[in-house]
């Protein structure tokens, strides 16, 4: 089984595994000095994780290979409050933020493909 948890004091995402794998029982995959506001796994790949940060950045991690796949640093001008993978399209990710934007990403091409601007924070 795999557990991913966040430490609010350091902003680290920790991977803990009770199964046999290349990772040690507790491996730091991602560390920053900002709060993680949301974490979601891809429904198509159990090793791909999307992280919403208080800085507005959206980060994609591969937890099996301990790789940061991409940082969408320009995703939101303020806190990104949520991320979700599409249940039917393995390339599609969506994020919402306090800037009122809903962003759609192609995580394969590593780009924002559409933004909807609302007049209120979400």
C-alpha positions in Angstrom: 0.0 0.0 0.0 1.1 3.6 -0.6 0.5 6.6 1.6 1.2 10.2 0.6 1.1 12.8 3.3 1.9 16.4 3.7 3.8 18.0 6.5 2.4 21.5 7.2 5.6 22.6 9.0 8.0 22.0 6.1 5.7 21.7 3.1 7.1 18.3 2.2 5.3 15.6 0.5 6.3 12.3 2.0 5.9 8.9 0.3 5.6 5.9 2.6 5.3 2.4 1.2 4.8 -0.9 3.0 5.4 -2.8 -0.3 8.7 -3.7 -1.9 9.8 -0.9 -4.2 12.8 1.2 -5.2 11.9 3.8 -2.6 12.9 3.6 1.1 10.1 3.4 3.6 10.0 7.2 3.9 11.2 9.2 0.9 10.8 13.0 0.5 9.6 13.5 -3.0 8.8 17.2 -3.0 9.8 19.9 -0.5 9.0 23.6 -0.4 8.2 26.3 2.1 4.6 26.8 1.1 1.4 25.0 2.1 0.0 22.2 0.0 -3.7 22.9 -0.4 -4.8 19.8 -2.4 -3.3 16.5 -3.6 -4.8 14.1 -6.2 -3.7 10.9 -7.9 -4.3 10.3 -11.6 -7.0 7.7 -12.2 -4.9 6.3 -15.0 -1.6 6.0 -13.3 -1.2 5.4 -9.5 2.3 6.9 -9.6 1.2 10.4 -11.0 0.3 13.0 -8.4 -1.0 16.6 -8.9 -0.3 19.1 -6.1 -2.0 22.5 -5.6 0.2 25.0 -3.8 -0.6 28.2 -1.9 1.8 30.1 -4.3 -0.6 29.3 -7.2 1.8 26.7 -8.7 0.5 23.3 -9.8 3.1 20.5 -9.6 3.0 17.1 -11.3 5.0 14.3 -9.6 5.9 10.8 -10.4 6.2 9.1 -7.0 7.6 5.8 -8.2 10.6 7.4 -10.0 10.9 10.3 -7.5 10.6 12.8 -10.3 9.1 16.2 -10.6 7.4 15.9 -14.0 6.4 19.6 -14.3 5.7 22.8 -12.4 3.0 25.1 -13.8 4.4 28.1 -12.0 2.2 30.6 -13.8 -1.0 28.6 -13.1 -2.6 31.0 -10.7 -1.7 34.5 -9.5 -2.7 33.5 -6.0 -3.4 30.3 -4.1 -4.4 27.2 -6.2 -7.1 25.7 -4.1 -7.8 22.5 -6.0 -6.7 20.0 -8.6 -8.5 17.2 -10.4 -7.6 14.7 -13.1 -10.1 13.9 -15.8 -11.7 10.5 -15.3 -11.9 10.0 -19.1 -8.8 11.7 -20.6 -5.4 10.8 -19.2 -3.8 14.0 -20.5 -6.3 16.4 -18.9 -5.9 18.1 -15.5 -8.0 21.0 -14.1 -7.2 23.5 -11.3 -9.1 26.2 -9.5 -7.8 29.1 -7.5 -8.5 32.2 -5.4 -7.8 34.3 -8.5 -11.1 33.0 -9.9 -9.5 31.1 -12.7 -10.3 27.5 -13.8 -7.3 26.2 -15.8 -7.2 23.1 -18.0 -3.8 21.5 -18.7 -2.4 19.0 -21.1 0.0 17.2 -18.8 1.7 15.4 -21.7 2.5 18.6 -23.6 3.0 20.5 -20.3 0.9 23.5 -21.1 -2.3 25.3 -20.1 -4.8 24.7 -22.9 -7.8 26.7 -21.6 -8.6 29.2 -18.9 -12.0 30.4 -17.7 -11.9 33.6 -15.7 -14.7 34.0 -13.1 -15.4 37.2 -11.1 -15.0 35.5 -7.7 -12.4 33.3 -5.9 -12.9 29.5 -6.0 
